[in-house]
Amino acid sequence: MLKFMDWSVVAMGCVLVLVALGGRWWERAKGHKGTGPGQGTRFFWAWLPLLMGLGMIAANLPALLHASHTVVMTMDTLNLVLAVTTMVLALRAARHFFRGRGLRTLE
């Protein structure tokens, strides 16, 4: 039962990667309409499923394939780098999102 749960996480990661690639394809097919106010957040939301899917795959697949300890530790390290990259992109998107929204003072 536990192996099924682990494989389902890997399958969900594959689905997220495919959704991200489909989203990137959709953005390219739709064409470039110029830089709008949501360009930074749109960039983040385009990459978020890809990064999360790769993280889900990298977290479970080596152990499921009975890889050596060295491979599992390498994938865990790369998964940490991926998590930090995702956090940096999220912080940049949040900063860009809230930059245009100043606190309104009561008059």
CORCOR-V481467 format. One record per run of one state. SS is the DSSP state (@ for helix, = for strand, . for the rest). FROM is the first residue (numbers start at 0). LEN is the number of residues. If there is no record, write none. Layout:
# CORCOR-V481467
ss=SS from=FROM len=LEN
ss=SS from=FROM len=LEN
This chain:
# CORCOR-V481467
ss=. from=0 len=1
ss=@ from=1 len=29
ss=. from=30 len=8
ss=@ from=38 len=26
ss=. from=64 len=4
ss=@ from=68 len=31
ss=. from=99 len=8
